[in-house]
Amino acid sequence: MNGSALIVMLIAMVLIWGGLILSVIHLIKNPDIALDDVKNE
């Protein structure tokens, strides 16, 4: 792999993993259903 391929790979990895982490944080802070409304059976 040459240098430009490594840079593109690193940028892609940061975008994918960063987006995943941000979406998990957003979902934890703003759940679709309130956890108090979920029934435990």
Buried (B, 14 or more C-beta within 10 A) or exposed (E): EEEEEEEEEEEEEEEEEEEEEEEEEEEEEEEEEEEEEEEEE
